[in-house]
Amino acid sequence: MSANKPNTAKSVSWFNGCGGRIGVVIGQAGEHAYIGAALRHDEDADVAYILQYGAKFPLAAAQLLPVSKSYEA
C-alpha cells in the first residue's frame, strides 16, 4: 500500500480576480501545479489550502508565471 507524502509549496503566484485573489501554487514534488482562491486571511494558510484542495494546473504553464513568493525546500 502506498502512502500519501505531504507536498510543500515551492512558489506561489498571486493574481487579482473577480471577488478576490487567485493563487497558483507549485509544489516541491509532483507534475502539476494547483490553482485556487484565497479564502483565508493568512497567505501561508491559503497556500497550504490551495496545495491540498486546489484544482490541477499545468506545471509548464505555472513555471512561466511571475513568482510572488518562494519557499525553501
C-alpha positions in Angstrom: 0.0 0.0 0.0 1.4 3.4 -0.9 1.3 6.3 1.5 0.5 9.9 0.7 3.6 12.1 1.0 2.8 15.6 2.1 3.7 18.2 -0.5 5.0 21.6 0.5 5.0 24.7 -1.6 7.9 25.7 -3.7 6.4 29.0 -5.0 3.1 30.9 -5.4 1.9 33.4 -7.9 -1.0 35.7 -6.9 -3.4 37.4 -9.2 -6.4 39.7 -8.5 -9.5 38.1 -9.7 -13.2 38.9 -9.6 -14.2 38.8 -6.0 -10.7 38.0 -4.5 -7.2 36.8 -5.1 -6.3 33.7 -7.2 -3.2 31.7 -6.3 -1.2 29.3 -8.5 1.0 27.1 -6.2 3.9 24.9 -7.4 4.8 22.2 -5.0 8.2 20.8 -4.2 7.2 17.5 -5.7 4.7 16.4 -8.4 3.9 17.0 -12.0 1.1 19.5 -11.6 0.7 23.0 -10.0 -2.6 23.9 -8.3 -4.9 26.8 -8.6 -7.4 28.2 -6.2 -8.9 31.2 -4.5 -7.6 32.8 -1.3 -10.3 32.1 1.2 -8.5 32.9 4.4 -6.8 36.0 5.8 -3.4 34.3 6.1 -1.3 33.9 3.0 0.6 30.8 4.2 -2.7 29.2 5.1 -4.1 30.0 1.7 -1.1 28.4 0.0 -1.4 25.2 2.1 -5.1 25.0 1.3 -4.6 25.5 -2.4 -1.9 22.9 -2.5 -4.1 20.4 -0.7 -7.5 21.1 -2.3 -6.9 23.3 -5.4 -7.6 22.3 -9.0 -4.8 20.8 -11.0 -3.0 23.3 -13.2 -0.3 22.5 -15.9 3.1 22.7 -14.3 4.8 24.0 -17.5 2.3 27.0 -17.6 2.7 27.7 -13.9 6.5 27.9 -14.3 6.0 30.8 -16.8 4.1 32.9 -14.3 5.8 35.6 -12.3 6.6 34.3 -8.8 5.0 36.3 -5.9 6.7 34.3 -3.1 9.2 31.4 -3.0 9.5 28.9 -0.2 12.6 27.0 0.9 12.7 23.2 0.5 
